Amino acid sequence: MTEPNERLTLLGHKTDYKHDYAPEVLETFENKHPERDYRVRFNCPEFTALCPITGQPDFAEIRICYIPDKRMVESKSLKLYLFSFRGHGAFHEDCVNIILDDLIRLMDPKYIEVTGIFNPRGGISIYPYANYGRPGTKYAAMAERRLMERE
């Protein structure tokens, strides 16, 4: 039997920051309570990506909230992943959807939502939101309801 944290490679080591989009840095660990629905929320108030047209930086808070199943995202790997967008050119809406898709592939959560609260640029703020609920479950209905209730 392996130690629970044996698969985690980033904790306790010197941090190597990636200079472009790096989904390969994401790591997971076992959820010790998969029988229970509960939420995990991450806030990244210092998210930065580059405008793919101008190359100018866009600043945002990224909020991630999910209901885990068997696997959970390790927080240091998530931080390094989100920081890897700093040299990556993507529109605000793309950033939110890319993050959502990568985390779905990584963890296969029951439910997940990602919100981007981007600082104004050119006098306009953009707040993209994307979510996912596992198809054929109550979480799919929850995702649809939450999407329609958003302002």
C-alpha positions, 0 to 999 in steps of 0.5 A, spaced: 500 500 500 502 506 498 502 512 502 497 517 501 501 523 499 506 519 495 504 521 489 504 528 490 511 531 488 510 539 489 509 539 496 516 540 500 520 542 494 523 548 491 517 551 486 518 551 479 514 556 476 512 555 469 512 560 464 506 558 459 499 554 460 501 548 464 496 543 465 501 537 467 502 540 473 496 539 476 496 533 481 490 530 485 489 526 492 484 521 494 478 524 497 477 521 504 469 522 504 466 521 497 460 518 500 458 525 503 457 531 498 461 537 501 464 543 497 471 545 496 472 553 494 479 556 492 480 563 491 485 566 486 485 573 487 492 574 483 490 571 477 493 574 470 493 572 463 495 575 457 490 578 452 491 574 445 490 580 441 494 585 444 499 581 449 497 586 455 496 583 462 489 582 464 488 581 472 482 577 475 480 573 481 478 566 479 473 562 484 473 555 483 468 551 487 466 543 487 463 537 490 469 532 489 468 525 488 474 520 489 479 525 487 481 532 489 486 537 486 492 539 490 492 546 492 499 547 491 499 544 484 492 548 482 496 555 484 502 553 479 497 551 474 493 558 475 500 562 475 502 558 468 496 563 465 501 569 466 504 568 460 498 565 456 494 569 451 487 567 452 480 571 452 477 571 459 471 567 457 476 562 454 480 562 461 474 560 465 472 554 460 479 552 460 480 551 467 473 548 468 475 543 462 482 541 465 479 540 472 473 536 470 479 531 466 483 531 472 478 530 478 471 527 475 468 531 480 460 531 481 459 538 480 464 544 479 463 551 477 469 557 475 468 564 475 472 569 473 472 576 476 476 580 471 478 587 472 476 593 468 480 594 462 477 599 457 472 601 462 468 594 461 469 588 467 467 581 464 465 576 469 465 569 465 462 563 469 462 556 467 459 550 470 458 542 470 454 537 473 455 530 472 450 527 466 445 523 469 445 525 476 442 531 480 448 535 479 447 536 472 440 539 474 444 543 479 448 545 474 443 547 469 439 551 475 445 555 477 447 557 470 440 560 469 440 563 476 446 567 475 446 574 474 
